[in-house]
Structures are given as C-alpha cells and as structure tokens.
Amino acid sequence: MHENRDILIKRVLELSDIIGPSYREDRVIEYLVKEFRKITSNVEVDNIGNINVIFKSESNPDKFITLFAHSDEIGFIIKKIENNGFIRIERIGGVNRNILHGMTIQFINENGDIVLGVIGVKSHHFMKDSEKGIISSQEELYVDIGAFSKEEVCNKYNLRVGSVAVFYSKARVNNELIIGKAMDDRANCALLLCLAEEIKDIDIDFSVCITISVQEEFNIRGILPAIERIKPYIAIGLDITPSCDTPDLDGFSDVALNKGVGITAMNFHGRGTLAGMIPDEKLLNHIIKVAKDNKISHQYEVALGVLTETAFLEFLGNYGVPCASLSIPTRYTHTNIETMSINDLINAKKLLYLFLKDIKKNCKYGKSI
C-alpha cells in the first residue's frame, strides 16, 4: 500500500478550488475522469454526471462492492437582478446563512468565466442597536458585483437568472490540517482517486466500483442511476461529519479532528426528512475488525442532523444493498473554511484498502439466510 501523502494533499487542494455546485459539477467531473483514465480505461459517465470506475475481480467478477463520494458542493443561484445592478440569490443546498454577510462568492457566467461578487451588509455606522447581531433572512441577501444596472449585469458580466455561484476560497494547508471550501466531499473524491491507483494491480475477491456521484447536496439521490447499473452486493459511502472539538460544540459528541476515520453507527436527518442510515451489522463489524487488527485510528459517530446517500441506496434492487459509511471529521461544515485532518484522511484510505484486501468470496452481509 502506498501512502503518498503529498499526492493526496495536492489532489484535495486542486479539487477544493474547482467550482462545481449541485447540477453544475462539470469541471469536477472533467478533472476526475481525466485522472481516473490515467489509471484504467474502464471509466464511464452517465447522463447526469455520475462517474463509475470499475476494477473487475479475476476470481469473482460478478459480485461488486461500491465505494462512493459526491462531487458537488453547496452554492447559490441568481433568482432576481435588480434594476440598480444588485443581485438577489437563493441557496443551493444547506449553505450556512450565519456567515454570509461580507462573503466573496464566485459566479460562472454564460461564457464560463468567473465573476466575483460580495454579499452585501448594512454599514455598521448606520445600524440600529436592534439590528446588530441579527442574521438577515434569505430574502434580504443581495450581491454586489460592481454593476450599476440590470443591463450591465446581463450584457457586460453575462449573468442571468439561473447563473450559479459558490464560495470564493483558496484551499490551503495549515500544520496538519487542510482548509477550504467543498472539502465536503472533494477530499473523499481525492481519497478514492488515490485508492484507485493502489488497487489497480491487485486482485480482490470482489469487483470494485468507485462511484463519484452528483447532486448530493441538493437532493441526495443523484447517485441512484449509477448504483442501479452496477447492482452492488454491498456499498460503503465516504462523506464528512461535524467535528465536535470546537468550543461551540464541546460535549455534543466525542468526534474530533486527528483521532482517526469516523465509522458511522447511525445518521439521521431529523428535520422534516425522515431518512437516515444504521449500517448493516455484519459489514460494520467487518470494518471495525479490520481497523482494530491493523491498529488504524478510528472513532465512532452517531450524527443527528446528517443525511447521506446511503439512506436511499440500501433500498435499491430486488434484495436491497447492505451499506456502511465512513466519515472524515470536519470543522465548520458547509462554510468556505471547512477544516479536516490530513491524518484522518490517510487513515480512511488505509482502512478501505485493507478492508478490500480482507474481503473473501464467501463473505456474507445483510440478513439473507
């Protein structure tokens, strides 16, 4: 197993900086397809942008395990252009509204060029005492791109209603931490890209499909066509989970940076969407055994308020798909400064690699007898 730390970091940084909100993941897809095709020719992209990268087992070609992460990020969409050139926006996905005032965001215009804008904030000097410390409603948010009329926005900057934007942020390394936008879930896309290089020349007792999905941040179900085509026996999702080692979340859970990969015991949305995932017990126990046997740093998470694609995958097909989930503890989720530990990423990759090597043809998961 290779542990090329520098390559993993480089790919995380590059992927973080790419613009790719839900339904507009094209730039991320292009980057990943180009890199995966350096490893194998067995790469396919479906009509909505899901990537399947297939490594067939010589000894057991028809039984698949799918490992997946999502390519999209949260963002914004223009809903109205005012006559004076200011822009009204709506959120794509669960953008943290608490941080938006004064934030720089980047639009993609009709020519594919980047247009920077600032989310406006009322001048502090003219704020009433009752207004200070209040978070504006979504309807009050506006963006200033330096235009003075609606015509200038449309004709000079080539923006229109429906143009999309994401946070403007340059990913960086600080000590042992990686900081940037879209670590959710580009860091795990980078991890799977590195993992693909490590498994390309070894025979595993299951065929492996690495899936990079779309639209997770908006409807969570973009992955379904990719899974339907492969019909995996089991699936393991990779995502992030909130790290609770900051002063504002102290005591909420024991999940923390630099304590290892998170192994999900349960996640559940719990806010209007009755959906979540408790992993298949046999699959979960196998993952834990591999982590313990190989002394891989890991921690367990029960995450209320978190929902991932595994909640829907397990019900696919005629027999269902036993699922599990690994997560990277992350501070400041759904912001422009999502922060995670390089060591946690490396431990997640190591666990997946050794789990794949430990799978045997006769391994049985799920409840079928």
ChimeraX attribute file (.defattr): number of C-alpha atoms within 10 A of each C-alpha:
attribute: neighborCount
match mode: 1-to-1
recipient: residues
	/A:1	11
	/A:2	11
	/A:3	14
	/A:4	10
	/A:5	13
	/A:6	9
	/A:7	13
	/A:8	21
	/A:9	20
	/A:10	14
	/A:11	18
	/A:12	26
	/A:13	24
	/A:14	17
	/A:15	25
	/A:16	27
	/A:17	20
	/A:18	19
	/A:19	25
	/A:20	25
	/A:21	29
	/A:22	24
	/A:23	19
	/A:24	20
	/A:25	22
	/A:26	19
	/A:27	14
	/A:28	23
	/A:29	21
	/A:30	11
	/A:31	13
	/A:32	19
	/A:33	19
	/A:34	11
	/A:35	13
	/A:36	21
	/A:37	13
	/A:38	9
	/A:39	18
	/A:40	14
	/A:41	12
	/A:42	13
	/A:43	18
	/A:44	15
	/A:45	16
	/A:46	11
	/A:47	8
	/A:48	17
	/A:49	23
	/A:50	23
	/A:51	26
	/A:52	26
	/A:53	24
	/A:54	21
	/A:55	24
	/A:56	20
	/A:57	17
	/A:58	13
	/A:59	13
	/A:60	15
	/A:61	14
	/A:62	15
	/A:63	18
	/A:64	22
	/A:65	23
	/A:66	24
	/A:67	22
	/A:68	26
	/A:69	28
	/A:70	30
	/A:71	34
	/A:72	27
	/A:73	32
	/A:74	26
	/A:75	28
	/A:76	23
	/A:77	20
	/A:78	20
	/A:79	15
	/A:80	16
	/A:81	21
	/A:82	14
	/A:83	13
	/A:84	13
	/A:85	19
	/A:86	22
	/A:87	26
	/A:88	21
	/A:89	25
	/A:90	18
	/A:91	19
	/A:92	19
	/A:93	19
	/A:94	14
	/A:95	21
	/A:96	14
	/A:97	15
	/A:98	11
	/A:99	11
	/A:100	20
	/A:101	17
	/A:102	13
	/A:103	16
	/A:104	19
	/A:105	23
	/A:106	21
	/A:107	25
	/A:108	20
	/A:109	18
	/A:110	13
	/A:111	9
	/A:112	9
	/A:113	12
	/A:114	15
	/A:115	15
	/A:116	19
	/A:117	23
	/A:118	18
	/A:119	19
	/A:120	19
	/A:121	15
	/A:122	11
	/A:123	7
	/A:124	10
	/A:125	6
	/A:126	8
	/A:127	10
	/A:128	8
	/A:129	9
	/A:130	7
	/A:131	12
	/A:132	10
	/A:133	7
	/A:134	9
	/A:135	13
	/A:136	14
	/A:137	9
	/A:138	12
	/A:139	9
	/A:140	11
	/A:141	17
	/A:142	22
	/A:143	23
	/A:144	17
	/A:145	21
	/A:146	14
	/A:147	17
	/A:148	14
	/A:149	15
	/A:150	19
	/A:151	17
	/A:152	16
	/A:153	22
	/A:154	17
	/A:155	11
	/A:156	10
	/A:157	21
	/A:158	17
	/A:159	23
	/A:160	19
	/A:161	14
	/A:162	14
	/A:163	16
	/A:164	26
	/A:165	27
	/A:166	26
	/A:167	27
	/A:168	19
	/A:169	19
	/A:170	15
	/A:171	22
	/A:172	19
	/A:173	16
	/A:174	10
	/A:175	8
	/A:176	11
	/A:177	16
	/A:178	21
	/A:179	24
	/A:180	23
	/A:181	28
	/A:182	33
	/A:183	31
	/A:184	29
	/A:185	25
	/A:186	28
	/A:187	30
	/A:188	28
	/A:189	28
	/A:190	25
	/A:191	23
	/A:192	24
	/A:193	21
	/A:194	22
	/A:195	20
	/A:196	21
	/A:197	15
	/A:198	16
	/A:199	18
	/A:200	15
	/A:201	10
	/A:202	11
	/A:203	16
	/A:204	22
	/A:205	23
	/A:206	28
	/A:207	22
	/A:208	27
	/A:209	25
	/A:210	24
	/A:211	27
	/A:212	29
	/A:213	29
	/A:214	31
	/A:215	24
	/A:216	24
	/A:217	27
	/A:218	19
	/A:219	12
	/A:220	20
	/A:221	18
	/A:222	21
	/A:223	26
	/A:224	16
	/A:225	15
	/A:226	24
	/A:227	22
	/A:228	12
	/A:229	10
	/A:230	18
	/A:231	20
	/A:232	24
	/A:233	20
	/A:234	23
	/A:235	24
	/A:236	21
	/A:237	21
	/A:238	27
	/A:239	24
	/A:240	26
	/A:241	26
	/A:242	25
	/A:243	25
	/A:244	20
	/A:245	18
	/A:246	13
	/A:247	7
	/A:248	8
	/A:249	13
	/A:250	13
	/A:251	11
	/A:252	12
	/A:253	15
	/A:254	16
	/A:255	26
	/A:256	24
	/A:257	24
	/A:258	21
	/A:259	16
	/A:260	24
	/A:261	31
	/A:262	29
	/A:263	23
	/A:264	21
	/A:265	18
	/A:266	18
	/A:267	23
	/A:268	19
	/A:269	17
	/A:270	13
	/A:271	10
	/A:272	6
	/A:273	10
	/A:274	10
	/A:275	17
	/A:276	21
	/A:277	24
	/A:278	17
	/A:279	23
	/A:280	19
	/A:281	16
	/A:282	17
	/A:283	21
	/A:284	21
	/A:285	12
	/A:286	16
	/A:287	21
	/A:288	19
	/A:289	13
	/A:290	18
	/A:291	23
	/A:292	13
	/A:293	8
	/A:294	12
	/A:295	11
	/A:296	18
	/A:297	19
	/A:298	22
	/A:299	19
	/A:300	18
	/A:301	22
	/A:302	18
	/A:303	20
	/A:304	13
	/A:305	14
	/A:306	18
	/A:307	24
	/A:308	24
	/A:309	26
	/A:310	27
	/A:311	21
	/A:312	19
	/A:313	24
	/A:314	19
	/A:315	13
	/A:316	15
	/A:317	12
	/A:318	7
	/A:319	11
	/A:320	16
	/A:321	23
	/A:322	25
	/A:323	28
	/A:324	27
	/A:325	28
	/A:326	26
	/A:327	25
	/A:328	33
	/A:329	28
	/A:330	29
	/A:331	23
	/A:332	16
	/A:333	22
	/A:334	22
	/A:335	24
	/A:336	26
	/A:337	21
	/A:338	20
	/A:339	28
	/A:340	30
	/A:341	24
	/A:342	22
	/A:343	19
	/A:344	26
	/A:345	25
	/A:346	20
	/A:347	23
	/A:348	25
	/A:349	21
	/A:350	22
	/A:351	24
	/A:352	20
	/A:353	17
	/A:354	15
	/A:355	16
	/A:356	20
	/A:357	16
	/A:358	14
	/A:359	15
	/A:360	12
	/A:361	11
	/A:362	8
	/A:363	12
	/A:364	14
	/A:365	18
	/A:366	17
	/A:367	9
	/A:368	6
	/A:369	5
